[in-house]
Amino acid sequence: MGRQPVESTFAMLSSANRTGRWRAKGVTQATALLGACTIDLREAEIEGDRLLVKASAVLGSIHIVVSENTDVDLTGTALLGSIKDGRKSSERENGGPEVRVEGFALCGSVTVAHTPVQDERDEEQTSIDEVAASVAQERPTLHHGTAPDGTTTVLFSDIEGFTAMNDRLGDHQAFEVLKAHNQVVRDQVDAFGGFEVKSQGDGFMVAFSSARQAVLCAIAIQKALSAQTDEPVKVRMGLHTGEAIKDADDFFGRNVIFAARIADEAQGGEILVSSLVKELTESGGEFEFENGREVALKGLSGTGKVYSVEWGGPGAP
């Protein structure tokens, strides 16, 4: 029996590549949720004279590869994302199947091109990514971490290199390190009026009604962890503020992921904040920020400006 036509390709917190010789007929669906899909049609066996590719990228990316003589009709909708035609100009031969791509990009990207791209998401997903994905699906209530004006400041954190630490120390000792780290985080979150939204392994998402309290809490966590004399733990932190009440869909779809991606950009021992958090907290002169830097935040289109907070320890600017 020959290969059956592929009806769907799905990537969630991972990558999914449809390459080489595979069959497609009528309609094939590609979905990337916090992940990346490659749909390579150059060697695909397309039945009939027309193929519809429905590509939906939500906080992820879909890359569709076609040969230079393939006729492609690209349409779609992008919300805080992008739909791009990256093909080189060339004369296309008649007679081959026509490909229609209907793209939808929500804080993500759909691209049609003649060449594949190196998948940036082959690397292991972080605890921050896992926590952010869970929260985006569960959409928990954030009333305890919301200011009267409806805004919430989100803090994400995890331990840099925890998987390697676990391999080096062994499960039992690594668990003790994790338990001590988690207790430090929770003690400081309580002390500064934060609300623990989600924790998974070494990853935390915490909500604050005050951007100032969120930054103070992040600094306190870093100082408490740096004072420990046992196994050194370096924590990455990212903070961003958004409107949780006025537009919950945008908050969980954009702002939560934005904060998570900022944390992913941080080094161990570093606190990174968005330009909005800096703007909300710098007027009192209580915090010092290094000069901002533009970074590409994975899964989101364009770049964002982030600032590192001075706290006086290893990893701080």
C-alpha positions as a Markdown table, in Angstrom:
| # | Residue | x | y | z |
|---|---|---|---|---|
| 1 | Met | 0.0 | 0.0 | 0.0 |
| 2 | Gly | 1.3 | 3.4 | -0.9 |
| 3 | Arg | 1.8 | 6.4 | 1.4 |
| 4 | Gln | -1.4 | 8.0 | 2.5 |
| 5 | Pro | -1.9 | 11.8 | 1.9 |
| 6 | Val | -0.8 | 13.9 | 4.9 |
| 7 | Glu | -3.7 | 15.9 | 6.3 |
| 8 | Ser | -2.0 | 17.7 | 9.1 |
| 9 | Thr | 1.3 | 18.6 | 10.7 |
| 10 | Phe | 1.4 | 20.0 | 14.2 |
| 11 | Ala | 4.2 | 21.4 | 16.4 |
| 12 | Met | 3.7 | 22.5 | 20.0 |
| 13 | Leu | 6.8 | 23.5 | 22.0 |
| 14 | Ser | 8.8 | 21.6 | 19.4 |
| 15 | Ser | 9.6 | 21.4 | 15.7 |
| 16 | Ala | 7.8 | 19.3 | 13.0 |
| 17 | Asn | 9.3 | 19.0 | 9.6 |
| 18 | Arg | 7.5 | 17.6 | 6.6 |
| 19 | Thr | 10.3 | 17.0 | 4.1 |
| 20 | Gly | 11.4 | 14.6 | 1.4 |
| 21 | Arg | 8.9 | 12.4 | -0.5 |
| 22 | Trp | 5.4 | 12.6 | 1.0 |
| 23 | Arg | 1.9 | 12.7 | -0.4 |
| 24 | Ala | -0.5 | 15.6 | -0.3 |
| 25 | Lys | -4.0 | 15.8 | -1.7 |
| 26 | Gly | -6.6 | 18.6 | -1.6 |
| 27 | Val | -5.9 | 20.2 | 1.7 |
| 28 | Thr | -3.1 | 19.9 | 4.2 |
| 29 | Gln | -3.0 | 21.7 | 7.6 |
| 30 | Ala | 0.1 | 23.0 | 9.3 |
| 31 | Thr | -0.2 | 24.4 | 12.9 |
| 32 | Ala | 2.6 | 25.8 | 15.1 |
| 33 | Leu | 1.8 | 26.6 | 18.7 |
| 34 | Leu | 5.0 | 27.9 | 20.4 |
| 35 | Gly | 6.8 | 25.8 | 17.9 |
| 36 | Ala | 8.0 | 25.6 | 14.3 |
| 37 | Cys | 6.8 | 23.8 | 11.2 |
| 38 | Thr | 8.6 | 23.2 | 7.9 |
| 39 | Ile | 6.4 | 22.1 | 5.0 |
| 40 | Asp | 8.7 | 21.3 | 2.1 |
| 41 | Leu | 6.7 | 20.7 | -1.1 |
| 42 | Arg | 9.7 | 20.4 | -3.5 |
| 43 | Glu | 9.7 | 16.6 | -3.5 |
| 44 | Ala | 6.1 | 16.1 | -2.3 |
| 45 | Glu | 3.7 | 14.0 | -4.5 |
| 46 | Ile | 0.8 | 16.4 | -4.9 |
| 47 | Glu | -2.3 | 14.7 | -6.3 |
| 48 | Gly | -4.5 | 16.7 | -8.5 |
| 49 | Asp | -3.9 | 20.2 | -10.0 |
| 50 | Arg | -4.4 | 22.2 | -6.8 |
| 51 | Leu | -3.2 | 22.0 | -3.2 |
| 52 | Leu | -4.5 | 24.2 | -0.3 |
| 53 | Val | -2.1 | 24.7 | 2.6 |
| 54 | Lys | -3.8 | 26.1 | 5.7 |
| 55 | Ala | -1.0 | 27.4 | 7.9 |
| 56 | Ser | -1.7 | 28.7 | 11.4 |
| 57 | Ala | 1.1 | 30.0 | 13.5 |
| 58 | Val | 0.3 | 31.1 | 17.1 |
| 59 | Leu | 3.5 | 32.3 | 18.9 |
| 60 | Gly | 5.4 | 30.1 | 16.4 |
| 61 | Ser | 6.6 | 29.9 | 12.8 |
| 62 | Ile | 5.7 | 28.0 | 9.7 |
| 63 | His | 8.1 | 27.9 | 6.7 |
| 64 | Ile | 6.7 | 26.5 | 3.5 |
| 65 | Val | 9.3 | 25.6 | 0.9 |
| 66 | Val | 8.4 | 25.4 | -2.8 |
| 67 | Ser | 10.3 | 24.8 | -6.0 |
| 68 | Glu | 11.0 | 27.9 | -8.2 |
| 69 | Asn | 8.6 | 26.7 | -10.9 |
| 70 | Thr | 5.6 | 26.3 | -8.5 |
| 71 | Asp | 2.8 | 28.7 | -8.8 |
| 72 | Val | 1.8 | 29.9 | -5.3 |
| 73 | Asp | -1.1 | 32.1 | -4.3 |
| 74 | Leu | -0.4 | 33.4 | -0.8 |
| 75 | Thr | -3.1 | 35.0 | 1.3 |
| 76 | Gly | -3.8 | 35.4 | 5.0 |
| 77 | Thr | -4.2 | 37.5 | 8.2 |
| 78 | Ala | -1.5 | 38.6 | 10.6 |
| 79 | Leu | -2.2 | 39.9 | 14.1 |
| 80 | Leu | 1.0 | 41.1 | 15.7 |
| 81 | Gly | 2.8 | 38.7 | 13.4 |
| 82 | Ser | 3.8 | 38.4 | 9.7 |
| 83 | Ile | 2.9 | 36.6 | 6.5 |
| 84 | Lys | 5.8 | 36.8 | 4.1 |
| 85 | Asp | 6.5 | 35.8 | 0.5 |
| 86 | Gly | 10.3 | 35.2 | 0.5 |
| 87 | Arg | 10.5 | 33.7 | -3.0 |
| 88 | Lys | 13.0 | 34.9 | -5.5 |
| 89 | Ser | 11.6 | 36.4 | -8.7 |
| 90 | Ser | 11.6 | 33.7 | -11.4 |
| 91 | Glu | 9.6 | 32.6 | -14.4 |
| 92 | Arg | 7.3 | 29.7 | -13.5 |
| 93 | Glu | 6.5 | 26.9 | -15.8 |
| 94 | Asn | 2.9 | 26.0 | -16.5 |
| 95 | Gly | 1.4 | 22.5 | -16.0 |
| 96 | Gly | 2.4 | 21.8 | -12.4 |
| 97 | Pro | 0.0 | 21.8 | -9.5 |
| 98 | Glu | -1.1 | 25.2 | -8.2 |
| 99 | Val | -0.5 | 25.8 | -4.4 |
| 100 | Arg | -2.7 | 28.1 | -2.4 |
| 101 | Val | -1.5 | 29.1 | 1.1 |
| 102 | Glu | -4.0 | 30.5 | 3.5 |
| 103 | Gly | -1.9 | 31.8 | 6.5 |
| 104 | Phe | -2.9 | 33.0 | 9.9 |
| 105 | Ala | -0.2 | 34.4 | 12.2 |
| 106 | Leu | -1.0 | 35.5 | 15.8 |
| 107 | Cys | 2.3 | 36.7 | 17.3 |
| 108 | Gly | 4.0 | 34.4 | 14.8 |
| 109 | Ser | 5.0 | 34.1 | 11.2 |
| 110 | Val | 4.1 | 32.2 | 8.0 |
| 111 | Thr | 6.7 | 32.3 | 5.2 |
| 112 | Val | 6.8 | 30.9 | 1.7 |
| 113 | Ala | 10.3 | 30.6 | 0.2 |
| 114 | His | 12.4 | 28.6 | -2.2 |
| 115 | Thr | 14.9 | 27.5 | 0.4 |
| 116 | Pro | 14.5 | 26.0 | 3.9 |
| 117 | Val | 15.6 | 27.8 | 7.1 |
| 118 | Gln | 17.7 | 26.5 | 10.0 |
| 119 | Asp | 15.1 | 25.7 | 12.7 |
| 120 | Glu | 15.9 | 27.8 | 15.7 |
| 121 | Arg | 13.7 | 25.6 | 17.9 |
| 122 | Asp | 15.7 | 22.4 | 17.7 |
| 123 | Glu | 17.3 | 23.3 | 21.0 |
| 124 | Glu | 15.7 | 22.0 | 24.2 |
| 125 | Gln | 12.7 | 23.9 | 25.5 |
| 126 | Thr | 13.3 | 25.8 | 28.8 |
| 127 | Ser | 11.2 | 25.6 | 31.9 |
| 128 | Ile | 10.1 | 29.2 | 31.1 |
| 129 | Asp | 8.7 | 28.0 | 27.7 |
| 130 | Glu | 6.8 | 25.2 | 29.4 |
| 131 | Val | 5.3 | 27.4 | 32.1 |
| 132 | Ala | 4.3 | 30.1 | 29.5 |
| 133 | Ala | 2.7 | 27.5 | 27.3 |
| 134 | Ser | 0.7 | 26.0 | 30.2 |
| 135 | Val | -0.5 | 29.5 | 31.3 |
| 136 | Ala | -1.5 | 30.4 | 27.7 |
| 137 | Gln | -3.7 | 27.4 | 27.6 |
| 138 | Glu | -5.1 | 27.5 | 31.2 |
| 139 | Arg | -5.6 | 31.3 | 31.4 |
| 140 | Pro | -5.8 | 31.5 | 35.2 |
| 141 | Thr | -7.4 | 34.3 | 37.1 |
| 142 | Leu | -4.9 | 37.1 | 37.9 |
| 143 | His | -7.0 | 39.3 | 40.2 |
| 144 | His | -4.5 | 39.0 | 43.0 |
| 145 | Gly | -1.7 | 40.4 | 40.8 |
| 146 | Thr | -3.7 | 43.1 | 39.1 |
| 147 | Ala | -3.5 | 46.9 | 39.8 |
| 148 | Pro | -6.6 | 49.1 | 39.9 |
| 149 | Asp | -5.9 | 50.2 | 36.4 |
| 150 | Gly | -6.1 | 46.6 | 35.2 |
| 151 | Thr | -2.4 | 46.2 | 34.5 |
| 152 | Thr | -0.2 | 43.2 | 35.7 |
| 153 | Thr | 3.5 | 42.9 | 35.8 |
| 154 | Val | 4.7 | 39.4 | 35.0 |
| 155 | Leu | 8.0 | 37.9 | 36.2 |
| 156 | Phe | 9.4 | 34.7 | 34.7 |
| 157 | Ser | 12.4 | 32.9 | 36.0 |
| 158 | Asp | 14.3 | 29.7 | 35.8 |
| 159 | Ile | 17.7 | 28.2 | 36.8 |
| 160 | Glu | 20.4 | 28.5 | 34.1 |
| 161 | Gly | 21.7 | 25.1 | 33.1 |
| 162 | Phe | 19.5 | 23.1 | 35.5 |
| 163 | Thr | 19.5 | 20.0 | 33.3 |
| 164 | Ala | 23.3 | 19.9 | 33.2 |
| 165 | Met | 23.4 | 20.5 | 37.0 |
| 166 | Asn | 21.0 | 17.6 | 37.5 |
| 167 | Asp | 23.3 | 15.3 | 35.3 |
| 168 | Arg | 26.3 | 16.5 | 37.3 |
| 169 | Leu | 24.9 | 16.2 | 40.8 |
| 170 | Gly | 22.5 | 13.4 | 40.4 |
| 171 | Asp | 18.7 | 13.4 | 41.0 |
| 172 | His | 18.8 | 13.5 | 44.8 |
| 173 | Gln | 21.2 | 16.4 | 45.3 |
| 174 | Ala | 19.7 | 18.3 | 42.4 |
| 175 | Phe | 16.3 | 18.0 | 43.9 |
| 176 | Glu | 17.6 | 19.5 | 47.2 |
| 177 | Val | 19.1 | 22.4 | 45.2 |
| 178 | Leu | 15.8 | 22.8 | 43.4 |
| 179 | Lys | 13.8 | 22.7 | 46.7 |
| 180 | Ala | 16.0 | 25.4 | 48.3 |
| 181 | His | 15.7 | 27.6 | 45.2 |
| 182 | Asn | 11.9 | 27.2 | 45.0 |
| 183 | Gln | 11.6 | 28.2 | 48.7 |
| 184 | Val | 13.7 | 31.3 | 48.2 |
| 185 | Val | 11.6 | 32.4 | 45.3 |
| 186 | Arg | 8.3 | 31.8 | 47.2 |
| 187 | Asp | 9.5 | 33.5 | 50.3 |
| 188 | Gln | 10.4 | 36.7 | 48.4 |
| 189 | Val | 7.3 | 36.6 | 46.3 |
| 190 | Asp | 5.3 | 36.5 | 49.5 |
| 191 | Ala | 7.4 | 39.3 | 51.0 |
| 192 | Phe | 6.8 | 41.6 | 48.0 |
| 193 | Gly | 3.1 | 40.9 | 47.5 |
| 194 | Gly | 3.4 | 38.8 | 44.4 |
| 195 | Phe | 1.0 | 36.0 | 43.2 |
| 196 | Glu | 2.5 | 32.7 | 42.1 |
| 197 | Val | 0.6 | 32.0 | 38.9 |
| 198 | Lys | 2.4 | 28.8 | 37.8 |
| 199 | Ser | 5.5 | 26.8 | 38.6 |
| 200 | Gln | 7.0 | 23.8 | 36.9 |
| 201 | Gly | 10.3 | 22.3 | 37.8 |
| 202 | Asp | 12.7 | 25.3 | 38.2 |
| 203 | Gly | 10.4 | 27.6 | 36.2 |
| 204 | Phe | 8.2 | 30.3 | 37.8 |
| 205 | Met | 5.6 | 32.8 | 36.5 |
| 206 | Val | 4.6 | 35.4 | 39.1 |
| 207 | Ala | 2.2 | 38.3 | 38.8 |
| 208 | Phe | 2.4 | 41.7 | 40.6 |
| 209 | Ser | 0.0 | 44.6 | 40.8 |
| 210 | Ser | 3.1 | 46.9 | 41.0 |
| 211 | Ala | 6.0 | 47.0 | 38.6 |
| 212 | Arg | 8.2 | 48.5 | 41.4 |
| 213 | Gln | 7.4 | 45.5 | 43.7 |
| 214 | Ala | 8.1 | 43.1 | 40.9 |
| 215 | Val | 11.6 | 44.6 | 40.3 |
| 216 | Leu | 12.3 | 44.7 | 44.0 |
| 217 | Cys | 11.3 | 41.1 | 44.3 |
| 218 | Ala | 13.5 | 40.0 | 41.4 |
| 219 | Ile | 16.5 | 41.8 | 43.1 |
| 220 | Ala | 15.7 | 40.2 | 46.4 |
| 221 | Ile | 15.6 | 36.7 | 44.9 |
| 222 | Gln | 18.9 | 37.3 | 43.1 |
| 223 | Lys | 20.6 | 38.5 | 46.3 |
| 224 | Ala | 19.2 | 35.7 | 48.4 |
| 225 | Leu | 20.4 | 33.0 | 46.0 |
| 226 | Ser | 23.8 | 34.6 | 45.6 |
| 227 | Ala | 24.2 | 34.5 | 49.4 |
| 228 | Gln | 23.8 | 30.7 | 49.5 |
| 229 | Thr | 27.1 | 29.0 | 50.3 |
| 230 | Asp | 26.2 | 25.6 | 48.9 |
| 231 | Glu | 25.7 | 24.8 | 45.2 |
| 232 | Pro | 25.7 | 28.1 | 43.3 |
| 233 | Val | 22.5 | 28.8 | 41.5 |
| 234 | Lys | 22.2 | 31.4 | 38.7 |
| 235 | Val | 18.7 | 32.4 | 37.8 |
| 236 | Arg | 17.5 | 34.1 | 34.6 |
| 237 | Met | 14.6 | 36.6 | 35.0 |
| 238 | Gly | 12.4 | 38.6 | 32.6 |
| 239 | Leu | 9.7 | 41.1 | 33.4 |
| 240 | His | 7.0 | 42.9 | 31.4 |
| 241 | Thr | 3.8 | 44.8 | 32.1 |
| 242 | Gly | 0.5 | 44.5 | 30.3 |
| 243 | Glu | -3.3 | 45.0 | 30.6 |
| 244 | Ala | -4.8 | 41.8 | 32.0 |
| 245 | Ile | -8.4 | 43.0 | 32.6 |
| 246 | Lys | -9.1 | 45.1 | 29.5 |
| 247 | Asp | -7.9 | 42.6 | 26.9 |
| 248 | Ala | -7.3 | 39.1 | 28.4 |
| 249 | Asp | -6.8 | 37.5 | 25.0 |
| 250 | Asp | -4.0 | 40.0 | 24.1 |
| 251 | Phe | -2.5 | 39.6 | 27.6 |
| 252 | Phe | -2.2 | 35.9 | 27.6 |
| 253 | Gly | -1.5 | 35.8 | 23.8 |
| 254 | Arg | 1.1 | 38.5 | 23.7 |
| 255 | Asn | 2.2 | 40.0 | 27.0 |
| 256 | Val | 2.8 | 36.7 | 28.9 |
| 257 | Ile | 4.8 | 35.3 | 26.0 |
| 258 | Phe | 6.7 | 38.6 | 25.7 |
| 259 | Ala | 7.8 | 38.4 | 29.3 |
| 260 | Ala | 8.8 | 34.7 | 28.9 |
| 261 | Arg | 10.9 | 35.6 | 25.8 |
| 262 | Ile | 12.6 | 38.4 | 27.7 |
| 263 | Ala | 13.5 | 35.9 | 30.4 |
| 264 | Asp | 14.8 | 33.5 | 27.8 |
| 265 | Glu | 17.2 | 36.2 | 26.6 |
| 266 | Ala | 18.6 | 36.8 | 30.1 |
| 267 | Gln | 21.9 | 35.2 | 31.3 |
| 268 | Gly | 22.2 | 33.5 | 34.7 |
| 269 | Gly | 22.1 | 36.1 | 37.4 |
| 270 | Glu | 20.6 | 38.7 | 35.2 |
| 271 | Ile | 17.3 | 40.6 | 35.5 |
| 272 | Leu | 15.9 | 41.8 | 32.1 |
| 273 | Val | 12.9 | 44.1 | 31.9 |
| 274 | Ser | 10.9 | 45.5 | 29.0 |
| 275 | Ser | 11.0 | 49.2 | 28.1 |
| 276 | Leu | 7.6 | 49.6 | 29.7 |
| 277 | Val | 8.7 | 48.2 | 33.0 |
| 278 | Lys | 11.8 | 50.5 | 32.9 |
| 279 | Glu | 9.5 | 53.5 | 32.1 |
| 280 | Leu | 7.2 | 52.6 | 35.0 |
| 281 | Thr | 10.0 | 52.3 | 37.6 |
| 282 | Glu | 12.8 | 54.6 | 36.7 |
| 283 | Ser | 11.3 | 58.0 | 37.7 |
| 284 | Gly | 12.0 | 57.4 | 41.5 |
| 285 | Gly | 15.7 | 56.8 | 40.9 |
| 286 | Glu | 15.5 | 53.6 | 42.9 |
| 287 | Phe | 16.8 | 51.3 | 40.2 |
| 288 | Glu | 19.8 | 51.5 | 37.8 |
| 289 | Phe | 19.5 | 50.1 | 34.3 |
| 290 | Glu | 22.2 | 49.5 | 31.7 |
| 291 | Asn | 21.8 | 50.9 | 28.2 |
| 292 | Gly | 19.1 | 49.0 | 26.5 |
| 293 | Arg | 19.7 | 46.4 | 23.7 |
| 294 | Glu | 17.5 | 45.3 | 20.8 |
| 295 | Val | 16.9 | 41.5 | 20.8 |
| 296 | Ala | 15.0 | 39.2 | 18.5 |
| 297 | Leu | 12.4 | 37.4 | 20.7 |
| 298 | Lys | 11.8 | 33.9 | 19.4 |
| 299 | Gly | 8.3 | 33.2 | 18.2 |
| 300 | Leu | 7.5 | 36.9 | 18.0 |
| 301 | Ser | 7.9 | 39.1 | 14.9 |
| 302 | Gly | 10.4 | 42.0 | 15.0 |
| 303 | Thr | 12.6 | 42.9 | 17.9 |
| 304 | Gly | 12.1 | 44.2 | 21.4 |
| 305 | Lys | 14.2 | 46.5 | 23.6 |
| 306 | Val | 15.3 | 45.1 | 27.0 |
| 307 | Tyr | 17.2 | 46.6 | 29.9 |
| 308 | Ser | 19.3 | 44.8 | 32.5 |
| 309 | Val | 18.7 | 45.8 | 36.1 |
| 310 | Glu | 21.7 | 46.5 | 38.4 |
| 311 | Trp | 21.6 | 44.5 | 41.6 |
| 312 | Gly | 25.2 | 44.2 | 42.6 |
| 313 | Gly | 25.8 | 40.5 | 42.1 |
| 314 | Pro | 27.3 | 38.0 | 39.6 |
| 315 | Gly | 25.6 | 38.2 | 36.3 |
| 316 | Ala | 24.4 | 41.8 | 36.9 |
| 317 | Pro | 25.6 | 44.5 | 34.6 |
